[in-house]
């Protein structure tokens, strides 16, 4: 039925109707997403991050196996975003990333104590606030109101941000908000050994072949299979938003499968 309607209704009207339905579905979330004390505090802090790094460059670090072929020591004095469980690499690296980002409910719920202990500014999906309490929430925790619906690229993350099916798209919007002139992706392999339906929840049965460390999602950890198609929609939006602002996103992932952004050799950046 949905496909039949889509064929007979003009695209402009169809998209307008779909976005309206999406907005209505989000209505129950809105009061808390703007009025809850933690969110009000986050909005104030997020406003202070606006254009704080104008003209600078940042590295957004994915968690793909290609990181094993990437000399991460070069990033010690760079602005960096670590995502999800990248913090398991901190002891070996000898330094932490400048920022941390995560939006996945399963990651945050299972590792909320680890995430709370991180001392850098953290950017998390608002809906994950339910996994925190007065002891685990602190002034380094910035909750951003994200949604699965209503695709868009947000240049200001104090309001609603579309997740784009991956924390990398989330980080790209935060980096834009901060004013970074150039954003470099590494470890964004855009390729997973585990196959299956997008967003399906699975439980790891042993060493993790999909990420850069075998204990990233170790045995017994629940995680979701990727939605690479929707991720690419978000990446294209990010590429165009940066270009239109006279900025750029480039991809220095070693052997990555993503083709949306211009490719560069990682070592040539230093």
N, C-alpha and C positions, 0 to 999 in steps of 0.2 A: 504494500500500500504506500509506504513511504517513498519508494523509488518511483512509483507511478506518479505521485504528486509532484515529485522533484522534476519529472520530465515535462509536465504540463504547466507548471508555474514558472514564470520568468525568474532567472537567477537572482536578480536584485531583490525581488519580493520574497523569494524563498529564503535568502540569507537574512533579510531583515526580520522575517517571522521567526527564524531559528534563533537569532540572537535575542529576540524579545522573550522567547520561551526560556532560553538559558538564563536571562536576567531574572525572570520570575522564579525560577528554581533556586536561584541564589538568595532570594529575599530573606528566608529565615536565618541565614548566616550573618546578614548585614549588621544588625544592631551590635552584637558582640564584637564583630570584626572591626568596629570603629569606636565602640564605647567602653569595652572592657578595660580596666585599669592597665593591664599589661600591654594591651594594644595601644592605648593612648601614650604610654611611655615609649613604646617602640616607634610610633609615628614621629614623636619629637626627636628621637635619636636618629631615625632615618633621614629626617629633614636636615640634620647637621652633616650627614654624609654627602649631601647633594654637591656635586662638582668639587669634592675635596681633593681629587687627584686629577684635575683638569690638565690635559697635555701630557700625562704620563702613560706608561705602558704597564700592562698586567698580564700575568699568566694564569689561565684557568686550567687546573690540573684534573684531567679525567682519571679514571682508575683502571684503564685497560692494561693488558699484558705488555703492551709496547713500552710502558714505563721502565721495564727491566732493561730496555735498550736505550734509555734516555738518561743522560748525566744530570741528575737532579741537583747535584751540588752547585751547579751554575746559578741556581735560583735563590741562593741564600740571601742576597741583597736586593732581590726583586720584589715587587708587589705580587702576591700570589693568593689564589683562592683554592683551598682544599675542599673536597666535597665528600659527603657520606663518610666512608670509613678510611679516607686517606690518612687520617691521623695515626693509623697503625704503623706508618712509615716514619713518624717523627723521631723515635729513638735512634734508628739507623741513620737518618738524615743529619741529626744533630741540630736541627732548627725546626721551627714551626712555620706554617703558612701565615700570611698576614690576616687572612679572613677564612671563615668556614661557612659552608652552605649545605643545607639538606632540606628536602621536602617530602621524602618518602616515609609514610606512616610506619612501615615495618622496621625501617632502619632506626628511626627515632625512638620508637617504643622499646625495641630490643636493646638499644645502646644509649638510653637517655642518661645514665650515670656517667658514661664516658664523655658524652657530648657536653653535659653540664660542667665537667671538670676542665674543659678547654678554656684557655684564658683569653684568646683573641676574640674580636667581635664575631658573633655567630648570627647567621640569617636563616630562619626556619619558617616553614609553612605555619600559618596561624592555627590551623586545625590541630597541629601537634601539641598545642599548649596543654591539652588534657593529659599528656603524659608527664607534665611537670608539676611540682608542688613548690611550696614556699622555700624549701631547702635547695631544690635543683634549679629554680629560676633565679637569675641574677641580672645585673646591669649590662652584662655582655651579650645577653639574649635579645635578639631583635626579631619579633614575629611579623611576618609579611602576609597579608591577606591574599592567598593564592586560590586559583580555581582550575578545574579541569576543562571548563567550557568557556566559550566566548574568546576564540583565538585573537590575540593582539600582541604587539610588542610594547611594553610599558617603559617610557623614558623616565618616569618618576615612580619609584616603588613604595611611596607612602600609601598609595591606593591599591586597587586590585591588580594582581599580576597573574597572567596566564602561565601555567607551568610548562606547556609545550612538551609534555611527556618525558622530560628529563631535567635533572638538576642543573645540567650544563646550560640549558636555555634560561633557567632561573638565574644563574650566576651571570650570564651575559647581560641580563636586564639590570642587575645590581651594579655591574661594572659600568654600564652606560650611565646610570644614575650618578655614580661617583665621578663621572667626567673623563674616564680613561680615553685617551686618544687612540691607542692601539691595544687590542686584546689578542693574545696568542693562546691557542688551544694546544695542549699536549695530552697524551694519554687518552684521547677521545677516539678510540679504535673504531667505533660504530660497527662492531662485529662481535658476536657472542658465540661461544662454542655450544652453549645450551640453547636448544630450539624449542619453540612451542608458541601457543597463542599469546599475543601481546597482553601484558599486564597480568598474566596468570601467576598466582602465588605458588611457589614451589619451595621445597625444603632441601637444603644442601645435604648431600649424603657423604661428603668427604672433602678433600682438598678442592679449592675453588679454581677452576680453569678459566674463568671469565674475567678475572681481575689480576692485578699485578703481584699479589701475595696469596699463597695458598690458604691462609687463615682469614682472608678478607671477609668472605662469607663461609666460615668453617662449618663442619658437620653440625646439623641440627638447626642452623640459622634459616629463617624464612626470608625469602626475597621475591621480587616480581620480575618476570621476563620482560625485556624491553619492548617498546613500541617505536621502532626505528622510523616508520613512515611518518607518524605524527611529529616525532623529533625533527625530521627534516623540514616540515612545514614551519616549525618554530625557528630553525636555523636560517631558513630563507628570509623570514621576517627580520631576524636579527641582522643578517648581512645587509639588507636594504636600509634598515634604520641607521646603522652605523655609516653606510655610504652616504645617505642623504644628509647626515650631520657632518660630513667631511672627516669621518673617522674610519677605522677598519678593523675587521676581524680576520686573522690569518691562522692557518692550521699547520703546526709544526709536529704533529703526531707522526711518529716513526711507523711507516707502513699502514697508516690508517685508511679505512674504507670510505670515509666521508668525503664527498666531492663538492659540497656547497661553497666552501671558502677557499681562497687562494692558498696553495701549498708553499711552504718554505722549509729550508733545511734548518733544523733546530740549532746546530752548532754555528751556523752563519749569523745567528742573532747576538752573538757575544764577541 
